[in-house]
Amino acid sequence: MSEAPAGIARTANWIIAGCWILYVALTVLQWIRIRAARRRHGEAWEGRLSDPASRKGLYLQGAIFLVFVPGPERPAPLLWAGIILAPLSLLLTWLAFKHLGDQWRISAVVTADHRLVTSGPYAVIRHPIYTALFCLLLATGFVIGRLTLTLVAAGVFALGTEIRIRAEERLLAARFGDEHAKYRARTKAWIPLVR
């Protein structure tokens, strides 16, 4: 495959950079908004369930930063894949935050007032924020990263995600029982049509 024209490569780099900036901004704003809401209304500590195993998965998900090691120039099809995938990842993140609302946590936690969110992207996949971050990882690797490191990052990220999903789903199953079992039976965890 031949290298892509410089204009496409430059555009792809700007799109990836912009999407990462917006992803971080969305996440920080969500965190600030939720912290403010918890201070105003308090958080139900009674009946709170948590699973520290999710932290191990979070550390493994940090492998995502391997995709920022610059690689050689990319062919146009990979650049276009990144150009399309990155903004879609951002849209999925925004929709997931919108539907998840105050339920979002960094660690696996279920509170007494927790509700099972099954609307928006959660109607299709149970963990769309992980899906979005995985797609942003791939988009970044397609545009700027070394493909071998992108594959390693994707594998380690997937392992960390599986650890986190198992921790979160144990808590949700404990809190919601049959309701969660039915939801789980009709949706995929984080990879549409696959897992």
N, C-alpha and C positions, 0 to 999 in steps of 0.2 A: 504494500500500500504506500502511496506517495504521501508526502507531507501536505497538510492543509494550507491554504493561503493565509498569510500573516494576519489579515483583517479578521478572519474567522477565529483564529487562535486568540487574538487580542480580545475580541468580544466575549469569547468563552471564558477567558481569565477574569474579565470584569464581572460577568454574570456569577461565576463561582464565588468570587470575593464578596459581591453584594449579597448573595444568598446566605453565606456564612455570617456576615454582619447582621442581616435581618433575623437569621435563626437565633443567634445569641441575644439580640435585642428582644425578640419575642419571648424567649425563655426567661430573661432577666425581668422583663415587665410582668410576666405571669407570676414569677416568684414574688416580686414586690407587691403586686395586687393581692395575692393570697395572704402574704404576711400581714398586710394592712387589715384585711378582712378578719383574720384570726385574732388580731389585737382588738379590733372593734367588738367582735362577737364572741371571742373565746373559742377554744377548741375543745371538743369532747375528749378528755383524757380517759374517762371511765369507759371501760370496754374496748380500749384501744389495743389492736393487735399489730405486731410488727415482726419482720423477719430479717435478721442481720445478714443472712446469706445474700440478699440482694446487693449489698455493698461489694461483695466479691465480683459479682457480675458487672457492677458499675466500673470497677477498676479494669476489668478486661475490656470493657467497651472503650476505654481510653486508647486502645490500639488504633482508633480512628485517626490519630494524629500521624500515623505512618504515611498516610496518603499525601501529606504535605511535603514529602521529600521529592524535589523536582526531578522529572524524568525527561526523556527526549521529546522532540516535537511529535505531535499526535496527528494521525490521519483524520481527515474531515469527518468520517462517520462517528469516530469516538468523540470528537468535539461536539458534534450535533447531539449525540446521545446525552452528553453532559449538559449542554445548553437547555435541552428539554427536561431532563430529569431533575435538575437542581430547583427550578421554580415550582415544579409539581411537588417536590418534597416540602418546600416552604408552605405551599397552600395546604398540604395535608397536616403539617404541624399546626398551622393557624386554626384549621377546622377542629382538630383534636383538642386543642386548648379551649376553644370556644365551647365545645360540647362537654368537656371534662370539668370545666369551671374550677371551683375550689377543691375538687377532689385530687388535683395533681400534687404529687409529692416526688421528691428525689429518691427517697428510700421507700421500700415496700411497707406501707402502713395502711391499716383500715381502722377507721374510728367508729364510735357508736352511731354517729349520724351519717355514716357513709351511705351512698346510694350506688346501685349498679348502673353505670352509664351504658346505654345500648343504642344511642341515637347518633346521627351523623356518620362519620367514618367508623364509629364503634359498632354500627349495624353490620359491617362487613368483616372487620378485623378487630380483635380485642386489644391490641397494643399498637395503634397507628403511629404513635410518636417514635417508637423504635423503628418502625417501617420507614418513616420519613428520614430519620437520621441515617439509617442504612443506605437509603437511596442517595442522600446527599454525600455520603462517603464514596459511593460508586461514581457519582457524577464528578466529584473532585478528582478521584483517581483517573477517570477517563480524560480529564482535561489537563491536569498538571502532574499527577503522580507517576511513579514507576509502577507498571502493571503488576510486577511480582509482589511489590510491597502492598499494592492495593488488594491483591488476592489474600495475602497474609492478614492484612488489617480486617478485611471482610470476614475471614474465618474466625479470627479471635473475637471480633465484635459479635458475630453470630453466637459464639460460645457464651460470651458474657450476657448477651440478650436472653439466651435460653435459661441461664441461671436466674436472671432477674424475673423472667416470666414465670418460672416454676415457683419462685418465692411468692410473687404477687398472687398467682392463682391459688396457692394453698390458703392464703389469707382470705381471698374472695370466696373460695369454697366454704371455708369455716364460717364466714359471716352470712353468706346468702344461700348456701345449701342447694336445693333443687333449682332455684331460680338461676344460679350460676351454672349448674350442670346443663340446663336447657340452652342457655346462652352459648355455652362452650360447644355444645353439639351442633349448633347452626352457624358458627363462625370459625374462621381460622385465627390462629394466634397472632401472627405478624407478617406472614408472607402469603398474600392472596393466592388461592387455589392450591397452595402447597402445604404450608404449616401455619 
